[in-house]
Amino acid sequence: VGEHLNPVGGWRDVEPALPLFLGLFMFAVPVIYPPPQTDPWIIMNDINPISSLLIAAYDLTFVGTLTRPTAYLAAVVVSFFILWSGWRLFRFSQPFIAERV
């Protein structure tokens, strides 16, 4: 978040709210409870990209196989795309940031 907002000066606005949202986000991710199996909550769990990565780690640790390999693969592809786009944005904006300093 800070990597994208720092060049435009928006980090100071987001910084106080970030711990609150991350705290609420942790309750939406199946870290301290098992993944939901009922219909309304499983949709919320499917939308959350972090839950697919955590469920895959849980499955490989305790089950031995991936129970949802397509969700894991989609989360990995999206994560690499976000990493690549953030890296490209940083490399593109680095000369402009150096000029401002």
LUMMARRO-416936 format. One line per 4 residues: their letters; for each residue x, y, z of N, C-alpha, C, CB. Coordinates in nm, 4 decimals, padded with zeros to 6 digits, m for minus. Atoms other than C-alpha are relative to their C-alpha. Glycine has a CB too. Layout:
a	X:Y:Z:X:Y:Z:X:Y:Z:X:Y:Z | ...;
***
This chain:
vgeh	00.0834:m00.1183:00.0000:00.0000:00.0000:00.0000:00.0875:00.1241:00.0000:m00.0947:00.0001:00.1206 | m00.0867:m00.1165:m00.0098:00.2752:00.2406:00.0953:00.0811:00.0231:m00.1251:00.0916:m00.0141:00.1166 | m00.0779:m00.0136:00.1225:00.4684:00.1684:m00.2221:m00.0773:00.0758:m00.1075:00.0405:m00.1373:m00.0520 | 00.0817:m00.0665:00.1011:00.1790:00.2912:m00.4345:m00.0424:00.1402:00.0429:m00.1228:m00.0834:m00.0304;
lnpv	00.0487:m00.1295:m00.0457:00.0734:00.5843:m00.2172:00.1108:00.0979:00.0363:m00.0890:m00.0193:00.1179 | m00.1073:m00.0890:m00.0406:00.4108:00.7240:m00.1170:00.0406:00.1006:m00.1077:00.1186:m00.0807:00.0394 | m00.0385:m00.0997:00.0994:00.4971:00.8875:m00.4526:m00.0984:00.1158:m00.0130:00.0154:m00.0658:m00.1326 | 00.0986:m00.1077:00.0119:00.1750:01.0896:m00.4498:m00.0274:00.0685:00.1330:m00.1293:m00.0541:m00.0565;
ggwr	00.0156:m00.0654:m00.1296:00.1974:01.1813:m00.0809:m00.1230:m00.0425:00.0777:m00.0040:00.1460:m00.0190 | 00.1209:00.0448:m00.0683:m00.1057:00.9827:00.0299:00.0235:m00.0939:00.1156:m00.0885:m00.0654:m00.0960 | m00.0284:00.0954:m00.1065:00.0721:00.7608:00.2809:m00.0354:00.0547:00.1362:00.1448:m00.0392:m00.0025 | 00.0307:m00.0581:m00.1312:00.0210:01.0045:00.5674:m00.1487:m00.0102:00.0327:00.0442:00.1465:00.0047;
dvep	00.1435:00.0139:m00.0238:m00.3552:00.9708:00.5225:m00.0392:m00.1440:00.0317:m00.0778:00.0490:m00.1208 | 00.0348:00.1414:m00.0143:m00.3565:00.5914:00.5146:00.0649:m00.0622:00.1230:00.0413:m00.0771:m00.1246 | m00.0775:00.0621:m00.1071:m00.1014:00.5190:00.7854:m00.0778:m00.0183:00.1303:00.1218:00.0820:00.0267 | 00.0732:00.0243:m00.1254:m00.3318:00.5726:01.0887:m00.1115:m00.1041:m00.0128:m00.0591:00.1294:00.0496;
alpl	00.1112:00.0934:00.0171:m00.6124:00.3609:00.9401:00.0457:m00.1411:m00.0331:m00.0919:00.0494:m00.1081 | m00.0476:00.1305:00.0428:m00.3954:00.0732:00.8234:m00.0044:m00.1061:00.1103:00.1398:00.0127:m00.0511 | 00.0108:00.1043:m00.1037:m00.3673:m00.1104:01.1609:m00.1440:m00.0415:00.0290:00.0643:00.0482:00.1281 | 00.1404:00.0343:m00.0224:m00.7441:m00.0932:01.2035:m00.0503:m00.0956:m00.1069:m00.0865:00.1263:00.0022;
flgl	00.0471:00.0858:00.1086:m00.8146:m00.2433:00.8616:00.0718:m00.1345:m00.0019:00.0186:00.0700:m00.1334 | m00.0707:00.1273:m00.0047:m00.5456:m00.5072:00.8981:m00.0499:m00.0868:00.1154:00.1503:00.0235:00.0131 | 00.0580:00.0750:m00.1114:m00.6900:m00.6072:01.2357:m00.1345:m00.0609:m00.0364:m00.0156:00.0898:00.1212 | 00.1284:00.0536:00.0451:m01.0358:m00.6452:01.0859:00.0184:m00.1052:m00.1088:m00.0891:00.1126:m00.0513;
fmfa	m00.0283:00.0946:00.1075:m00.8876:m00.8261:00.7875:00.0414:m00.1362:00.0554:00.1095:00.0549:m00.0914 | m00.0427:00.1267:m00.0586:m00.7347:m01.0903:01.0137:m00.1173:m00.0852:00.0459:00.0925:00.0256:00.1161 | 00.1190:00.0770:m00.0377:m01.0819:m01.1880:01.1345:m00.0699:m00.0592:m00.1220:m00.0975:00.0881:00.0778 | 00.0620:00.0515:00.1220:m01.1901:m01.2426:00.7722:00.0806:m00.1128:m00.0622:m00.0172:00.1114:m00.1006;
vpvi	m00.0868:00.1044:00.0541:m00.9020:m01.4821:00.7042:m00.0016:m00.1188:00.0966:00.1463:00.0534:m00.0220 | 00.0057:00.1164:m00.0895:m00.9222:m01.8400:00.8389:00.1364:m00.0351:00.0581:m00.0560:m00.1201:m00.0743 | m00.1279:00.0260:m00.0650:m00.6153:m01.8227:01.0602:m00.0212:m00.0775:00.1292:00.0743:00.1315:00.0282 | 00.0217:00.0639:m00.1292:m00.7498:m01.9181:01.4017:m00.1230:m00.0905:00.0009:m00.0136:00.1050:00.1073;
yppp	00.1159:00.0880:00.0103:m01.0558:m02.1083:01.2796:00.0098:m00.0756:m00.1325:m00.1345:00.0810:00.0096 | m00.0072:00.0750:00.1256:m01.1039:m02.3742:01.0095:m00.0750:00.0723:m00.1119:m00.0572:m00.1412:00.0189 | 00.0697:m00.0648:00.1118:m01.2161:m02.2659:00.6621:m00.1492:m00.0317:00.0033:00.0604:m00.0447:m00.1346 | 00.1444:00.0228:m00.0066:m01.5936:m02.2241:00.6405:m00.0470:m00.0977:m00.1075:m00.0747:00.1321:m00.0140;
qtdp	00.0553:00.0985:00.0921:m01.8009:m02.4933:00.4731:m00.1427:00.0323:m00.0422:00.0042:m00.1365:00.0629 | 00.1368:m00.0348:00.0355:m02.1442:m02.3266:00.4600:m00.0013:00.1047:m00.1112:m00.0760:00.0515:00.1230 | 00.0087:m00.0768:00.1223:m02.2682:m02.1309:00.1608:00.0256:00.1502:00.0126:m00.1314:m00.0200:m00.0572 | m00.0280:m00.1439:00.0051:m02.2737:m01.7626:00.2605:00.1435:00.0357:00.0353:m00.0923:00.0724:00.0925;
wiim	m00.1361:m00.0336:m00.0425:m01.9301:m01.7692:00.4245:00.1061:m00.0530:m00.0949:00.0253:m00.0538:00.1383 | m00.0994:00.0525:00.0933:m01.7551:m01.9804:00.1648:00.0197:00.0947:m00.1179:m00.0417:m00.1387:m00.0502 | m00.0136:m00.0998:00.1065:m01.8251:m01.7108:m00.0962:00.0917:00.1128:00.0466:m00.1390:00.0562:m00.0414 | m00.0880:m00.1038:m00.0549:m01.6640:m01.4499:00.1287:00.1434:m00.0500:00.0084:m00.0487:00.0445:00.1390;
ndin	m00.1328:00.0590:m00.0075:m01.3714:m01.6849:00.1759:00.0632:m00.0125:m00.1388:m00.0071:m00.1369:00.0673 | m00.0529:00.0107:00.1359:m01.3365:m01.7329:m00.2017:00.0438:00.1354:m00.0545:m00.1045:m00.0613:m00.0922 | m00.0349:m00.1337:00.0478:m01.3224:m01.3567:m00.2637:00.1318:00.0465:00.0600:m00.1113:00.0998:00.0337 | m00.1201:m00.0430:m00.0704:m01.0423:m01.3088:m00.0126:00.1231:m00.0705:m00.0587:m00.0125:m00.0290:00.1519;
piss	m00.1141:00.0667:00.0631:m00.7097:m01.3719:m00.1928:00.0979:m00.0623:00.0988:00.0731:00.0974:m00.0859 | m00.0941:00.0536:m00.0985:m00.5093:m01.4346:00.1248:m00.0477:m00.1352:00.0530:00.0183:00.0991:00.1163 | 00.0508:00.1251:m00.0563:m00.7390:m01.7135:00.2413:00.0382:m00.1198:m00.0861:m00.1516:00.0066:00.0152 | m00.0402:00.1120:00.0853:m00.6523:m01.9287:m00.0614:00.1434:m00.0425:00.0297:m00.0141:00.0376:m00.1480;
llia	m00.1386:00.0324:m00.0327:m00.2839:m01.9066:00.0252:00.0103:m00.0674:00.1362:00.0860:00.1260:m00.0026 | m00.0034:00.0603:m00.1330:m00.3477:m01.9862:00.3919:m00.0617:m00.1391:00.0017:m00.0719:00.0887:00.0991 | 00.0636:00.1319:00.0067:m00.5811:m02.2746:00.3129:00.0933:m00.0996:m00.0683:m00.1351:00.0078:m00.0755 | m00.0956:00.0890:00.0661:m00.3185:m02.4184:00.0775:00.1111:m00.0414:00.0958:00.0598:00.0680:m00.1240;
aydl	m00.1033:00.0343:m00.0986:m00.0538:m02.4009:00.3502:m00.0560:m00.0958:00.1050:00.0548:00.1276:00.0681 | 00.0650:00.0886:m00.0973:m00.2980:m02.5612:00.5966:m00.0184:m00.1402:m00.0588:m00.1368:00.0582:00.0434 | 00.0221:00.1297:00.0639:m00.3862:m02.8374:00.3487:00.1295:m00.0779:m00.0169:m00.0663:00.0189:m00.1350 | m00.1269:00.0702:00.0200:m00.0247:m02.9172:00.2674:00.0615:m00.0447:00.1325:00.0983:00.0894:m00.0750;
tfvg	m00.0562:00.0368:m00.1295:00.0655:m02.9243:00.6361:m00.0762:m00.1139:00.0651:00.0011:00.1196:00.0919 | 00.0790:00.0968:m00.0763:m00.2216:m03.1272:00.7792:m00.0675:m00.1066:m00.0855:m00.1041:00.0720:00.0785 | 00.0698:00.0966:00.0851:m00.3967:m03.2974:00.4849:00.0988:m00.0745:m00.0889:m00.1061:00.0705:m00.0862 | m00.0991:00.0622:00.0858:m00.1007:m03.3635:00.2565:m00.0181:00.0309:m00.1472:m00.0029:m00.1461:00.0196;
tltr	00.0279:m00.0383:00.1387:m00.2662:m03.2517:m00.0681:m00.0799:00.1297:m00.0001:m00.0774:m00.1129:m00.0755 | 00.0805:m00.1216:00.0138:m00.4296:m02.9358:m00.1970:m00.1447:m00.0376:m00.0257:00.0536:00.0898:m00.1142 | 00.1417:00.0276:00.0212:m00.8069:m02.9473:m00.1641:m00.0602:00.0933:m00.1047:m00.0763:00.0130:00.1313 | 00.0498:m00.0973:00.0987:m00.8574:m02.6387:m00.3847:00.1189:00.0530:m00.0807:m00.0773:00.1184:00.0704;
ptay	m00.1199:m00.0432:00.0724:m00.5650:m02.6203:m00.6299:m00.0256:00.1165:m00.0951:00.0567:m00.1156:m00.0774 | 00.0255:m00.1110:00.0928:m00.7362:m02.3815:m00.8746:m00.0033:00.1335:00.0737:m00.1325:m00.0219:m00.0749 | 00.0021:m00.1242:m00.0783:m00.7972:m02.1216:m00.6029:00.1415:00.0391:00.0408:m00.0893:m00.0158:00.1252 | m00.1389:m00.0279:m00.0357:m00.4353:m02.1536:m00.4918:00.0775:00.0531:m00.1202:00.0675:m00.1263:00.0549;
laav	m00.0690:m00.0446:00.1202:m00.3063:m02.1181:m00.8471:m00.0428:00.1407:m00.0393:m00.0260:m00.0965:m00.1147 | 00.0481:m00.1348:00.0313:m00.5263:m01.8123:m00.9067:00.0594:00.1026:00.0964:m00.1538:00.0049:00.0055 | m00.0576:m00.0923:m00.0976:m00.4013:m01.6512:m00.5850:00.1486:00.0233:m00.0262:m00.0202:m00.0534:00.1418 | m00.1428:m00.0147:00.0303:m00.0385:m01.7164:m00.6812:00.0195:00.0865:m00.1242:00.0659:m00.1382:m00.0204;
vvsf	m00.0117:m00.0802:00.1226:m00.0878:m01.5713:m01.0309:m00.0321:00.1459:00.0280:m00.0933:m00.0545:m00.1096 | 00.0357:m00.1386:m00.0336:m00.2615:m01.2609:m00.8941:00.1079:00.0631:00.0862:m00.1359:00.0054:00.0727 | m00.1066:m00.0535:m00.0851:00.0094:m01.2191:m00.6292:00.1236:00.0361:m00.0804:00.0367:m00.1004:00.1078 | m00.1155:m00.0327:00.0835:00.2864:m01.2353:m00.8880:m00.0275:00.1198:m00.0903:00.0393:m00.1203:m00.0845;
filw	00.0349:m00.1164:00.0820:00.0996:m00.9867:m01.1081:00.0074:00.1285:00.0820:m00.1408:m00.0164:m00.0598 | m00.0077:m00.1178:m00.0871:00.0659:m00.7444:m00.8162:00.1456:00.0321:00.0331:m00.0809:m00.0229:00.1301 | m00.1427:m00.0211:m00.0256:00.4341:m00.7934:m00.7312:00.0676:00.0631:m00.1213:00.0689:m00.1331:00.0360 | m00.0614:m00.0513:00.1220:00.5370:m00.7313:m01.0927:m00.0435:00.1433:m00.0276:m00.0352:m00.0891:m00.1188;
sgwr	00.0471:m00.1361:00.0267:00.3152:m00.4230:m01.1320:00.0535:00.0988:00.1037:m00.1533:00.0037:m00.0017 | m00.0585:m00.0871:m00.1016:00.4375:m00.2772:m00.8034:00.1465:00.0268:m00.0250:m00.0174:m00.0603:00.1365 | m00.1410:m00.0179:00.0312:00.7970:m00.3362:m00.9038:00.0175:00.0930:m00.1203:00.0662:m00.1357:m00.0272 | m00.0074:m00.0872:00.1182:00.7383:m00.1731:m01.2443:m00.0344:00.1439:00.0365:m00.0949:m00.0503:m00.1106;
lfrf	00.0366:m00.1352:m00.0424:00.5648:00.1249:m01.0826:00.1123:00.0631:00.0799:m00.1290:m00.0020:00.0828 | m00.1118:m00.0527:m00.0774:00.8529:00.1649:m00.8395:00.1164:00.0384:m00.0904:00.0456:m00.1022:00.1035 | m00.1117:m00.0289:00.0899:01.1163:00.1451:m01.1127:m00.0310:00.1186:m00.0909:00.0333:m00.1232:m00.0844 | 00.0385:m00.1123:00.0841:00.9198:00.3919:m01.3263:00.0022:00.1309:00.0786:m00.1387:m00.0234:m00.0596;
sqpf	00.0116:m00.1236:m00.0777:00.8632:00.6440:m01.0470:00.1276:00.0356:00.0758:m00.1141:m00.0120:00.0974 | m00.1219:m00.0268:m00.0751:01.2103:00.6185:m00.8920:00.0740:00.1247:m00.0479:00.0914:m00.1187:m00.0084 | m00.0673:m00.1248:00.0399:01.3693:00.8935:m01.1095:m00.0780:00.1258:00.0392:00.0227:00.0001:m00.1498 | 00.0813:m00.1156:m00.0348:01.0790:01.1282:m01.0415:00.0055:00.0290:00.1494:m00.1438:m00.0219:m00.0437;
iaer	m00.0106:m00.0174:m00.1459:01.1008:01.0696:m00.6666:00.1372:00.0578:00.0337:m00.0224:m00.1359:00.0750 | m00.1348:m00.0526:m00.0257:01.4763:01.1328:m00.6766:00.0106:00.1483:m00.0372:00.1043:m00.0810:m00.0786 | m00.0014:m00.1417:00.0378:01.4155:01.4646:m00.8536:m00.0674:00.0868:00.1056:m00.0691:00.0196:m00.1350 | 00.0727:m00.0777:m00.1016:01.1702:01.5767:m00.5832:00.0812:00.0173:00.1274:m00.1326:m00.0674:00.0329;
v	m00.0805:m00.0047:m00.1212:01.4179:01.5026:m00.3051:00.1191:00.0849:m00.0263:00.0420:m00.1397:00.0466;
***
